[in-house]
Amino acid sequence: MQILITNDDGINAPGLKVAYKIAKSLNHKKKGTITIIAPTTEKSGVSHSISFVRPSLIQKISSNTYALEGTPADCILAGINYVMKDKKPDLIISGVNMGRNIADDILYSGTVGAAMEGALNGIKSIAISQQYSKETYSSNNPFKCASKYGLNICKKILKDNPFSNSEFMGFYNINFPSCSTKEVKGIKICNSGKRKKATFEMVPQSNSNERNFLWVKHNKQNSQNLKKIDEYYLDKNFITISALKTDLSWKEKNKELIKIFS
């Protein structure tokens, strides 16, 4: 099995090592290689963007490990069309991200964006993220839950074969809670949540209206008060798995528009 790993935290991010260990165990006793192509620097929040107007320098770091001056989606394209062009990946693992990717956050996430690019190319893709708290962030290993449970979850996902349906262009989003491995209550398959309002805004650095620097500010807030969504379960120490798709069509609204414009 050919496995491609990327992330949005950068080539030196510790979560990349966790993803590699999962991939190595998945490939145990199987022919194939594990290739890592990750951004040279952190690319959090770049979503599914690609470097369309400039070239991306790629550098070989070690055997089957590359750093790319581009986005996570660029890394997937580099793997499919350049590094692994002779033996394209059977599986893409994006992560393990330091921080959760739930609700509206998935629309901004470079981790999720890489998995989406894999799905668009017909490759089974899994985005993996590890939620953290003040306590786990300062610990010597904030990825304990992902390390312990990630392999078995990925094994079960590999048994799922939605790609037998030619119209399916989906991928998987996994989030691990910020608790000890003993406190994990189980696994929940659920939908992604929806924030009450937009979480990002731009704020000026000074009071000048003529020339200024604008900073993107993230306003943390909970999702709408709904049960059975990713944030609800994650905060209760469940591992969450959501199947996502690349088809953004609002089919119900299109039916209404047909009536309006006919």
C-alpha positions as CSV (number, residue, x, y, z in Angstrom):
1,M,0.0,0.0,0.0
2,Q,1.3,3.4,-1.0
3,I,0.6,6.0,1.7
4,L,1.1,9.8,1.5
5,I,1.3,11.9,4.6
6,T,1.0,15.7,4.9
7,N,-0.2,18.3,7.4
8,D,-0.7,22.0,7.8
9,D,1.6,22.5,10.8
10,G,4.8,22.1,8.8
11,I,7.5,19.5,8.2
12,N,8.9,19.8,11.7
13,A,5.6,19.4,13.6
14,P,5.5,16.6,16.1
15,G,2.0,15.4,14.9
16,L,3.6,14.4,11.7
17,K,5.5,11.7,13.6
18,V,2.3,10.4,15.0
19,A,0.8,10.1,11.6
20,Y,3.9,8.3,10.3
21,K,3.6,5.7,13.1
22,I,0.0,5.1,12.2
23,A,0.9,4.7,8.6
24,K,3.8,2.4,9.4
25,S,1.6,0.1,11.4
26,L,-1.0,0.1,8.6
27,N,1.7,-0.9,6.1
28,H,3.0,-3.7,8.4
29,K,3.8,-6.8,6.4
30,K,2.5,-5.1,3.2
31,K,4.5,-4.0,0.2
32,G,4.5,-0.3,-0.4
33,T,6.1,2.9,0.8
34,I,5.2,5.7,3.1
35,T,6.0,9.2,1.7
36,I,5.9,12.4,3.6
37,I,5.4,15.7,1.8
38,A,4.7,18.6,4.2
39,P,4.9,22.4,4.0
40,T,8.2,24.0,5.0
41,T,6.4,26.3,7.4
42,E,3.0,26.3,9.2
43,K,0.1,26.7,6.9
44,S,-2.8,26.7,9.3
45,G,-6.0,28.3,8.0
46,V,-5.1,28.1,4.3
47,S,-8.0,25.7,3.7
48,H,-8.0,24.1,0.2
49,S,-5.9,26.8,-1.4
50,I,-3.2,26.0,-4.0
51,S,-0.2,28.0,-5.2
52,F,-1.7,28.7,-8.6
53,V,0.3,31.9,-9.5
54,R,3.8,30.9,-8.2
55,P,6.0,27.8,-8.3
56,S,6.6,25.7,-5.2
57,L,10.1,24.6,-4.3
58,I,10.4,21.0,-3.2
59,Q,13.4,19.7,-1.3
60,K,14.2,16.1,-0.3
61,I,14.9,16.0,3.4
62,S,15.6,12.3,3.7
63,S,14.4,9.0,2.2
64,N,10.8,9.5,1.1
65,T,10.5,12.8,3.1
66,Y,10.1,16.1,1.3
67,A,9.4,19.7,2.3
68,L,7.4,21.9,0.0
69,E,7.1,25.6,-0.1
70,G,3.4,25.5,-0.6
71,T,0.1,24.6,1.0
72,P,-1.2,21.2,2.2
73,A,-3.2,20.8,-1.0
74,D,-0.1,21.6,-3.0
75,C,1.6,18.8,-1.1
76,I,-1.0,16.3,-2.2
77,L,-0.7,17.5,-5.8
78,A,3.1,17.2,-5.6
79,G,2.8,13.7,-4.3
80,I,0.3,12.5,-6.9
81,N,1.9,14.2,-9.9
82,Y,5.6,14.3,-9.1
83,V,7.0,12.3,-6.2
84,M,4.6,9.4,-6.5
85,K,3.6,9.7,-10.1
86,D,4.7,6.1,-10.9
87,K,3.0,4.6,-7.9
88,K,0.2,6.9,-6.8
89,P,-1.0,6.8,-3.2
90,D,-3.7,4.4,-2.1
91,L,-4.2,6.3,1.1
92,I,-3.7,9.9,2.3
93,I,-3.3,10.8,5.9
94,S,-3.4,14.5,6.8
95,G,-2.2,15.4,10.3
96,V,-2.0,14.8,13.1
97,N,-3.1,18.4,13.5
98,M,-2.3,20.2,16.8
99,G,-5.8,21.4,17.6
100,R,-9.3,20.3,16.7
101,N,-11.0,20.7,13.3
102,I,-14.7,20.8,13.9
103,A,-17.8,22.8,13.0
104,D,-17.1,25.7,10.7
105,D,-13.4,25.4,11.4
106,I,-13.2,22.6,8.8
107,L,-13.8,25.2,6.1
108,Y,-10.6,27.0,7.0
109,S,-8.4,24.0,7.9
110,G,-5.4,23.2,5.8
111,T,-5.5,19.7,7.3
112,V,-9.0,19.2,6.0
113,G,-8.1,20.9,2.7
114,A,-5.4,18.4,2.0
115,A,-7.8,15.5,2.6
116,M,-10.3,17.2,0.3
117,E,-7.7,17.4,-2.5
118,G,-7.0,13.7,-2.0
119,A,-10.7,13.0,-2.4
120,L,-11.0,15.0,-5.5
121,N,-8.3,12.8,-7.0
122,G,-10.3,9.6,-6.0
123,I,-7.9,8.6,-3.2
124,K,-9.2,7.5,0.2
125,S,-8.2,10.4,2.5
126,I,-8.3,10.9,6.3
127,A,-7.9,14.1,8.2
128,I,-6.8,13.6,11.8
129,S,-6.7,16.2,14.5
130,Q,-5.9,16.3,18.2
131,Q,-7.8,18.7,20.5
132,Y,-5.7,20.2,23.3
133,S,-6.3,22.0,26.6
134,K,-4.0,24.1,28.7
135,E,-3.0,20.9,30.6
136,T,-2.4,18.7,27.6
137,Y,-0.7,21.4,25.5
138,S,2.0,21.8,28.2
139,S,2.5,18.1,28.7
140,N,5.3,16.1,27.2
141,N,2.9,14.3,24.8
142,P,-0.3,16.1,23.8
143,F,-1.0,13.4,21.1
144,K,-1.6,10.5,23.5
145,C,-5.2,9.8,22.4
146,A,-4.4,10.0,18.7
147,S,-1.4,7.7,19.3
148,K,-3.4,5.1,21.2
149,Y,-6.6,5.0,19.1
150,G,-5.6,6.3,15.7
151,L,-4.4,3.1,14.2
152,N,-7.5,1.0,15.0
153,I,-9.8,3.7,13.7
154,C,-7.9,4.0,10.5
155,K,-7.9,0.2,10.1
156,K,-11.7,0.3,10.3
157,I,-12.0,3.2,7.9
158,L,-9.9,1.3,5.4
159,K,-12.6,-1.4,5.4
160,D,-15.1,1.2,4.2
161,N,-15.2,1.3,0.4
162,P,-17.5,4.2,-0.7
163,F,-15.4,4.6,-3.9
164,S,-17.2,1.7,-5.5
165,N,-19.8,4.4,-6.1
166,S,-18.3,6.5,-8.9
167,E,-20.3,9.6,-7.7
168,F,-18.8,9.6,-4.2
169,M,-16.1,12.2,-3.6
170,G,-15.8,12.1,0.1
171,F,-13.2,11.8,2.9
172,Y,-13.0,11.3,6.7
173,N,-12.5,13.8,9.5
174,I,-11.3,12.4,12.9
175,N,-10.9,14.4,16.1
176,F,-9.5,13.1,19.4
177,P,-10.5,14.7,22.7
178,S,-8.1,16.5,25.0
179,C,-8.1,14.0,27.9
180,S,-6.1,11.1,29.1
181,T,-6.5,7.8,27.1
182,K,-8.3,6.3,30.1
183,E,-10.9,9.1,30.0
184,V,-11.9,8.5,26.4
185,K,-15.6,7.4,26.5
186,G,-15.8,5.9,23.0
187,I,-16.3,6.8,19.4
188,K,-19.2,8.8,17.9
189,I,-20.1,9.1,14.2
190,C,-21.6,12.5,13.8
191,N,-22.2,15.6,11.7
192,S,-20.1,18.7,11.9
193,G,-21.6,21.5,13.9
194,K,-22.4,25.1,13.0
195,R,-21.3,28.2,14.8
196,K,-23.8,30.8,16.0
197,K,-21.9,33.5,14.0
198,A,-18.7,33.9,12.1
199,T,-15.6,33.2,14.2
200,F,-13.1,35.3,12.3
201,E,-12.8,39.0,12.0
202,M,-10.0,41.5,11.0
203,V,-8.8,44.1,13.5
204,P,-6.4,47.0,12.9
205,Q,-3.1,47.3,14.7
206,S,-3.5,51.0,15.3
207,N,-6.1,53.8,14.8
208,S,-4.8,55.0,11.5
209,N,-7.3,55.0,8.7
210,E,-4.9,55.7,5.9
211,R,-2.2,53.0,6.3
212,N,-2.5,50.1,8.7
213,F,-1.8,46.5,9.4
214,L,-4.9,44.3,9.8
215,W,-4.7,41.1,11.9
216,V,-7.1,38.1,11.6
217,K,-8.7,37.5,15.0
218,H,-10.2,34.2,16.0
219,N,-13.2,34.6,18.3
220,K,-13.7,31.3,20.1
221,Q,-17.3,30.3,20.6
222,N,-19.3,27.2,20.9
223,S,-21.5,25.7,18.1
224,Q,-25.2,26.1,18.1
225,N,-26.9,24.4,21.1
226,L,-27.3,21.1,19.3
227,K,-26.6,17.6,20.5
228,K,-25.2,14.8,18.3
229,I,-22.6,17.1,16.6
230,D,-18.8,16.9,16.7
231,E,-18.2,19.6,19.2
232,Y,-20.8,18.3,21.7
233,Y,-19.3,14.8,21.7
234,L,-15.7,15.9,21.6
235,D,-16.2,18.1,24.7
236,K,-17.6,15.0,26.5
237,N,-14.4,13.1,25.7
238,F,-15.6,11.1,22.7
239,I,-13.6,10.5,19.6
240,T,-15.6,12.0,16.7
241,I,-15.6,10.7,13.1
242,S,-17.4,12.6,10.4
243,A,-17.7,11.7,6.7
244,L,-17.4,14.8,4.6
245,K,-17.9,15.3,0.9
246,T,-16.6,17.7,-1.7
247,D,-20.0,18.3,-3.3
248,L,-21.1,21.7,-2.0
249,S,-24.3,21.8,-4.1
250,W,-27.3,23.1,-2.2
251,K,-29.6,20.7,-4.0
252,E,-32.8,21.7,-2.2
253,K,-32.3,25.4,-2.9
254,N,-31.5,24.7,-6.6
255,K,-34.9,23.0,-6.9
256,E,-36.5,26.2,-5.6
257,L,-34.5,28.3,-8.0
258,I,-35.7,26.2,-10.9
259,K,-39.2,27.2,-10.1
260,I,-38.3,30.9,-9.7
261,F,-36.5,31.1,-13.0
262,S,-38.6,28.8,-15.1
